[in-house]
Amino acid sequence: MTSQDFVQETAGQVPVVRRSDVVVVGGGPAGFAAAVAARREGCSVTLIERYPYLGGLASGGMVLVLDDMNNGFEVTVTGLCMEMIERMARVGTCVYPPKQDQRHGWDVYKKWAHWGVFDFRSATKPNPIVMAAAFDPDGWKRASNEMIEEAGVDVRLHSWFSKAIVRDGRIAGVICETKAGRQAIMGDVVIDTSGDLDVAAAAGARFTEGAYMVTTVFRLGGVDTAEAERFRYEEPEAFALIDKQAKRAVGGSWDRWWLSTPLPGVVWCNCPHMTGYDAMKVEDQTRADFDGRKRIYALVDYVRANMPGFANAHVIDVAPQLGVRQTRLLQGEYVVTKDDVNNRVHFADTVARGRDYYTPYRSMLPQDIDGLIVAGRHYSATESAQKLSREIPPCMSMGQSAGVAAALALSAGIKPRAVSPAAICARVRAQGGDPGDVPSQNATIMETAA
């Protein structure tokens, strides 16, 4: 590209279509939680989402297991995440093990492992069955729509974030691209739950760029899951050979390349694993989508011919969103490290938690921009720390705390960075969440937030 390969834009006016106390950019799990939490605290809230549905990578990316929400058999992520799970379960679009089955043993493992509700980080074999949930993507969309409407959140779908409006070091709103042209949405506090740090980066916040594997997640129908599981356990040697070839055909996957879903005969495939793609580049995203589909059909052709239970398998759908795990990462007031996660460091300003790790409020705050809070997988962490702490439930915990923090800042007339973490935790607990302010017995206590 030369210096002449540009088009000069003409500056113009952008109509303000909404004003609200809180603007949340990104309707994924963290954004949904932030919007509902802020609205339940009495704020007017506008939630902006580029796709025609809510749920982000949970629904559109079809990441169909909610895990990383337990410390041993202690459930660590509650609040809006559990509310979503229970609501989906009531209408048959979510499955999770009852309390009596959340334990270690081959009997419960054979019963529940094919749903993906085991502690995948445990070194114990078989992996313990824990509180985790398998769900249907449209079940998520249905439940989130209901909860958003009940809360009274103003939702604007089909709105692609384009620009941050920053005045004197403070964010005042955002501009979105829509079918009706560019539109401005103004807010007193903005929460960036875009997943790629779109808002904070555009506002001038410091960040780094990381990379991890991407996935074109898909679902298969026509699968005899009972026969497939029988083959796994009754013919283990034959299964191991065919399973190895299946993984080779798809080009990389987790140990279980398929898992059951709440829909009979429909399985979820969180693969292929594809490296070498930059999810911030259009060219790489396009190549990943093409490459992923080739791998999917190579797998399907192989298992139809060779894997018991899969003779009639067929592709139902491929997730409309590319499965992106890591892109931009905030460089906030504190950067969470891999040692922080592995050593279960508990911070004085902890406001959210995951499996057995904690999120300090400072890691959700940009250094140089006021009025902006970050929640989700793009929070302030090193690349290695983010890979261990990016699952959906902890992101929802972060989002719920971000929504509460925004409400507290507005009610007190202070900047979000001046809000007391203890006050955030108290309000999150009042909403039914566990913000991690009470450390578990195996936590490493960091006494000060300095």
Secondary structure, DSSP 8 states (H G I E B T S, - for coil): --TT-----------EEEEEEEEEE--SHHHHHHHHHHHHTT--EEEE-SSSSS-TTTTTS---EE-S-EETTEE---HHHHHHHHHHHHTTSEE---GGG-S--HHHHHHHGGGT-B-TT--SSS--B-S-EEE-HHHHHHHHHHHHHHHT-EEE-S-EEEEEEEETTEEEEEEEEETTEEEEEEEEEEEE-SSS-HHHHHHT--EEE----EE--EEEES--HHHHHHHHHHSHHHHHHHHHHHHHHHT---SSS-EE-SSTT-EEE----B-S--TT-HHHHHHHHHHHHHHHHHHHHHHHHHSTT-TT-EEEEE-SS-EE--SEEE-BSS-B-HHHHHTTEE-TTEEEE-SS-EEEGGGGSBSS-BTEEE-STTSSB-HHHHHTS--HHHHHHHHHHHHHHHHHHHHHT--GGGS-HHHHHHHHHHTT---S-S--TT-EE-----
